[in-house]
Amino acid sequence: MTLTIATWNINSVRLRAGLVARLLSEEAPDILCLQECKSPVDKIPAEDFAALGYPYMVARGQKGYNGVAILSRVPLEDAGHREFAGRDDARHVAARLGCGAVIHNLYIPAGGDVPDRDVNDKFGHKLDFLTELRDWFAAERPARSILVGDLNIAPREDDVWSHKQLLKVVSHTPVEVDHLAAAQEAGGWVDVTRADIPEGQLYSWWSYRAKDWSAADKGRRLDHIWATPDLASGAGGSRILRGARGWEQPSDHAPVFASFEL
């Protein structure tokens, strides 16, 4: 079967439940992974999404911060979650499909504003999180798996609007890029989006601070879809729904899509 998966940092699933409903109605992915839900699981409007044909959900949540959810119109089961860097802050959840493939939904810490762990604990936490992610992948060497989410790092020069100007800006610093690359290599993950779209500027996030985000187009590709090689070979159809960034009261992220032959 072919399944289309979307990932989207929604920046409050309750505040933007209408946008989630619009995406489900207009784009109809088989599975939608949300990050930064900012809601306890029992407060996520799951019944509204079920009424649109998405009756299955696995999620981890907390009030006001973080939170990840997987909505699906195909059956799946909760495959657990992991805690990273000594905190239980609802940044990972996994689901297993009937065919045995596992989907990991991940929300990596943003890391604050100063790229120096000696003066910014948030940046140190981000690097520790990535190190634990690398070690987990190295120990378990995942197979038949898909990893999606807001990874809060734009790794390539053409994943940001200006490589030179962002080298000292959190999300594109060399140390973050190196940590993410080490985690990717440890798990043998394929960057599905860039396998499909290998060249050119590509963004999934535009700051709220820009008066005209589209005209300024100072974006970054922070949202990713990866897969293990056994599933990446059947992946395609990658795209970023840039227009969603312009919807009323939008998230600052746009949804990212890919399809898989499973």
C-alpha positions as CSV (number, residue, x, y, z in Angstrom):
1,M,0.0,0.0,0.0
2,T,1.0,3.6,-0.5
3,L,0.8,5.9,2.5
4,T,1.2,9.7,2.5
5,I,2.6,11.1,5.7
6,A,2.7,14.8,6.7
7,T,4.5,16.4,9.6
8,W,3.7,19.8,11.0
9,N,4.7,21.9,14.0
10,I,1.2,23.3,14.7
11,N,2.2,25.6,17.6
12,S,-0.9,24.7,19.7
13,V,-3.3,22.0,18.5
14,R,-6.2,23.5,20.3
15,L,-5.7,27.0,19.1
16,R,-5.2,25.8,15.5
17,A,-7.6,22.9,15.5
18,G,-9.3,24.5,12.5
19,L,-6.1,24.6,10.5
20,V,-5.5,20.9,11.3
21,A,-9.0,20.2,10.1
22,R,-8.4,22.2,6.9
23,L,-5.2,20.3,6.2
24,L,-6.9,16.9,6.7
25,S,-9.9,17.9,4.5
26,E,-7.9,19.5,1.7
27,E,-4.7,17.5,1.6
28,A,-5.9,14.2,3.1
29,P,-2.7,12.6,4.2
30,D,-3.1,9.1,5.6
31,I,-1.1,10.1,8.6
32,L,-0.4,13.5,10.2
33,C,2.3,14.0,12.8
34,L,2.0,17.1,14.9
35,Q,4.6,18.8,17.2
36,E,4.4,21.5,19.8
37,C,0.8,20.5,20.5
38,K,0.9,22.4,23.9
39,S,-1.8,20.3,25.3
40,P,-2.4,17.4,27.6
41,V,-3.5,14.4,25.6
42,D,-7.0,14.4,26.9
43,K,-7.5,18.0,25.8
44,I,-6.5,17.4,22.2
45,P,-9.7,17.6,20.0
46,A,-9.4,14.0,18.8
47,E,-13.1,13.7,18.3
48,D,-13.1,16.5,15.7
49,F,-10.3,14.8,13.8
50,A,-12.0,11.4,14.1
51,A,-15.1,12.9,12.5
52,L,-13.0,13.9,9.5
53,G,-11.9,10.2,9.1
54,Y,-8.9,10.1,11.4
55,P,-10.1,7.9,14.3
56,Y,-6.6,6.7,15.4
57,M,-4.3,8.8,17.6
58,V,-1.2,8.2,19.7
59,A,0.2,11.1,21.6
60,R,2.2,12.5,24.5
61,G,1.4,15.8,25.9
62,Q,1.8,18.4,28.6
63,K,0.1,21.6,29.5
64,G,1.3,24.6,27.6
65,Y,4.5,23.2,26.2
66,N,5.9,20.6,23.7
67,G,3.7,17.6,22.9
68,V,3.6,15.3,19.9
69,A,0.7,13.5,18.3
70,I,0.1,11.1,15.4
71,L,-3.3,11.2,13.7
72,S,-4.2,8.4,11.3
73,R,-7.0,7.1,9.1
74,V,-5.3,3.7,9.0
75,P,-5.0,1.5,12.1
76,L,-1.9,1.9,14.2
77,E,-0.9,1.1,17.7
78,D,1.1,3.0,20.4
79,A,4.8,1.9,20.2
80,G,5.9,3.9,23.2
81,H,8.1,6.9,23.7
82,R,11.5,7.9,24.9
83,E,12.8,10.5,27.3
84,F,16.0,12.4,26.4
85,A,18.6,14.4,28.4
86,G,17.0,13.7,31.8
87,R,13.6,15.3,31.1
88,D,10.1,13.9,30.5
89,D,8.9,16.7,28.3
90,A,6.8,15.0,25.6
91,R,9.1,15.3,22.7
92,H,8.8,11.8,21.2
93,V,6.1,9.3,20.4
94,A,6.1,6.2,18.2
95,A,3.3,4.3,16.4
96,R,3.4,0.9,14.7
97,L,1.4,0.2,11.5
98,G,-0.2,-3.1,10.7
99,C,2.6,-3.9,8.3
100,G,5.1,-3.6,11.1
101,A,6.6,-0.2,10.1
102,V,7.3,2.2,12.9
103,I,6.7,6.0,12.7
104,H,8.7,8.2,15.1
105,N,7.4,11.7,15.7
106,L,10.1,13.9,17.2
107,Y,10.3,17.5,18.5
108,I,14.0,18.4,19.1
109,P,14.5,21.4,21.5
110,A,15.0,24.8,19.8
111,G,18.0,25.6,21.8
112,G,17.5,29.2,22.8
113,D,19.2,32.2,21.3
114,V,22.9,31.9,22.1
115,P,24.9,29.0,20.6
116,D,27.1,28.5,23.6
117,R,26.3,25.8,26.2
118,D,28.5,27.6,28.8
119,V,26.1,30.5,28.9
120,N,22.9,29.0,27.6
121,D,21.5,25.9,29.2
122,K,18.9,25.5,26.5
123,F,21.6,25.1,23.9
124,G,23.5,22.5,26.1
125,H,20.2,20.6,26.5
126,K,19.7,20.5,22.7
127,L,23.2,19.1,22.1
128,D,22.7,16.5,24.9
129,F,19.4,15.5,23.4
130,L,21.0,15.0,20.0
131,T,23.8,13.0,21.5
132,E,21.4,10.7,23.2
133,L,19.5,10.4,20.0
134,R,22.7,9.3,18.2
135,D,23.5,6.7,20.9
136,W,20.0,5.3,20.8
137,F,20.2,4.8,17.0
138,A,23.6,3.4,17.2
139,A,22.5,0.8,19.8
140,E,19.2,-0.2,18.1
141,R,20.0,0.4,14.5
142,P,16.4,0.9,13.4
143,A,14.8,-0.9,10.4
144,R,11.5,-0.4,8.6
145,S,11.1,3.0,10.3
146,I,10.2,6.5,9.4
147,L,11.2,9.5,11.5
148,V,9.5,12.8,11.1
149,G,9.3,16.0,13.0
150,D,10.5,19.5,13.9
151,L,14.2,18.7,14.3
152,N,15.0,22.4,14.8
153,I,18.1,22.3,12.6
154,A,18.5,23.3,9.0
155,P,21.5,21.2,8.0
156,R,22.4,22.2,4.5
157,E,23.5,25.5,3.0
158,D,20.5,25.6,0.8
159,D,18.2,24.9,3.8
160,V,18.5,28.5,4.9
161,W,18.1,31.8,3.2
162,S,21.7,32.8,3.9
163,H,24.3,30.3,5.0
164,K,26.9,32.9,5.8
165,Q,24.6,35.1,7.9
166,L,23.2,32.2,9.9
167,L,26.4,30.3,10.7
168,K,26.2,31.8,14.2
169,V,22.5,31.6,14.6
170,V,20.9,28.7,16.5
171,S,19.5,26.1,14.1
172,H,22.3,26.4,11.6
173,T,25.5,26.4,13.6
174,P,28.2,23.9,12.6
175,V,28.0,22.1,16.0
176,E,24.3,21.5,15.7
177,V,24.6,20.4,12.1
178,D,27.4,18.0,13.1
179,H,25.3,16.6,16.0
180,L,22.3,16.0,13.7
181,A,24.5,14.4,11.1
182,A,26.0,12.0,13.7
183,A,22.5,11.0,14.8
184,Q,21.4,10.5,11.1
185,E,24.5,8.4,10.3
186,A,24.1,6.3,13.5
187,G,20.6,5.2,12.4
188,G,21.4,4.9,8.7
189,W,18.6,7.4,8.0
190,V,17.9,8.8,4.6
191,D,16.7,12.4,4.3
192,V,13.7,11.6,2.1
193,T,12.9,15.2,1.3
194,R,16.3,15.9,0.0
195,A,16.5,12.6,-1.8
196,D,13.4,13.7,-3.7
197,I,14.4,17.4,-4.0
198,P,18.2,17.3,-4.1
199,E,18.9,20.9,-5.2
200,G,17.7,24.4,-4.5
201,Q,16.6,26.5,-1.5
202,L,13.9,24.7,0.5
203,Y,12.2,26.0,3.7
204,S,9.5,24.9,6.1
205,W,9.7,27.7,8.7
206,W,9.4,31.5,8.4
207,S,9.6,33.8,11.5
208,Y,6.6,35.5,12.8
209,R,8.8,38.6,13.1
210,A,8.8,39.3,9.4
211,K,6.1,41.8,8.3
212,D,5.8,40.0,5.0
213,W,7.2,36.5,5.5
214,S,6.6,35.5,1.9
215,A,8.2,38.5,0.2
216,A,11.2,38.5,2.6
217,D,11.4,34.7,2.2
218,K,14.0,34.3,5.0
219,G,13.2,30.7,5.7
220,R,14.8,27.6,7.1
221,R,14.1,23.9,6.6
222,L,13.6,22.8,10.2
223,D,11.0,20.1,9.6
224,H,12.2,16.7,8.2
225,I,11.1,13.3,7.0
226,W,13.7,10.6,7.3
227,A,13.4,6.8,6.6
228,T,15.6,3.8,7.0
229,P,17.0,2.6,3.6
230,D,14.5,-0.3,3.4
231,L,11.6,2.2,3.3
232,A,13.4,5.1,1.7
233,S,13.8,3.1,-1.5
234,G,10.0,3.3,-1.9
235,A,9.5,6.9,-0.9
236,G,8.6,9.8,-3.1
237,G,6.2,12.7,-3.7
238,S,8.0,15.0,-1.3
239,R,6.7,18.5,-1.0
240,I,6.3,21.4,1.5
241,L,2.9,23.1,1.6
242,R,4.2,26.6,1.7
243,G,0.7,28.1,1.4
244,A,-0.3,26.9,4.8
245,R,2.1,29.5,6.3
246,G,-0.2,32.1,4.9
247,W,-3.5,30.7,6.4
248,E,-5.3,32.8,9.0
249,Q,-3.5,32.8,12.4
250,P,-1.0,30.3,11.0
251,S,1.8,28.3,12.6
252,D,5.2,29.6,11.7
253,H,5.9,26.2,10.2
254,A,4.5,24.7,7.0
255,P,3.6,21.0,6.6
256,V,6.0,18.6,4.9
257,F,4.8,15.6,3.0
258,A,6.1,12.3,1.6
259,S,4.6,9.1,0.4
260,F,5.8,5.5,1.0
261,E,5.2,2.2,-0.6
262,L,4.8,-0.1,2.4
